[in-house]
């Protein structure tokens, strides 16, 4: 839950946070959404992606920016805005 996360925007800025920023533990958020969906008769399917929330404060981005999220031992993710 306290896993560190670093987000960078096109090499201009870095923002750090922790999984604990998501309801104290992202697994709590995941459990909540699974239970809510189940109550509606909806089940998550294999291959679906669930984003539980943000580990860092919101970041301003512009067209052309690339945001990289470094999740340490869990890997990295990146997105480019057009």
N, C-alpha and C positions, 0 to 999 in steps of 0.2 A: 504494500500500500504506500509506503514511503519511498518508492522507487524514484530516483531523480530523472527529470526530463529536461532537455535543453532544446529550445526552438530558435532557429536563426532565419533571418529574412534577407535574402540576397547578399549575405556576408556583411550587411550594414549593422545589424543589431542582434543581440542574443537575449533571450528571455529564459529564465529557469523556473522550474516548478517541481511538483511532486505528485505522484498518483494520489496521495492523501488529499489533494485539493478537490477530488471528485467524491463528494459525500463521505470523506474520511477514508475511503477505499473503493476503487473502481468496481470491485466485486459486489459491493452493496448496491451500486447503481445498476449493474447487470442483473442482479437478483430481483430488484424492483421492477425493471422493465419486463423480465420474463414472467413474473407474477401478474403484472398488469395485463399483458397480452394474453396470458392463459385465461384470465377472467373474462376476456372477450372471445375466447375460443380460438385464439391465434397462437400458433407455435412457431418458434424460430426454426428455420430449415438449415440443413448442412450447407455451408458455403456463404451464408448470409453474414454480413459484417455489422457489428454493433459498436457504435461510438458512444462511450459512456459519459463523456464530458471532457472539458479541457483541463489540462494540468498546469497551464500557464495562463497569465492574464490575457485578455483579448489583444490581438496584434493587428495594427493597421497594415493593409497591403494595397498595392497598386498593380495595374496591368503590367505584366512582365516580371513581377516578383516571383522568386522561388522561395518557398518556405520549407525548411528541413527540420524534422523532428527527430532528435537523437534520443532513443529510448534505451541507450546502453546495451546491456546484454540481450535485450529484446529486438534490437535492430534499429533501422532508420526508416523514415517515411518522408517522401517529398511530394510537393505539388507546385505546379507553375500556373500562375494566374494569367489569363489572356484577356 
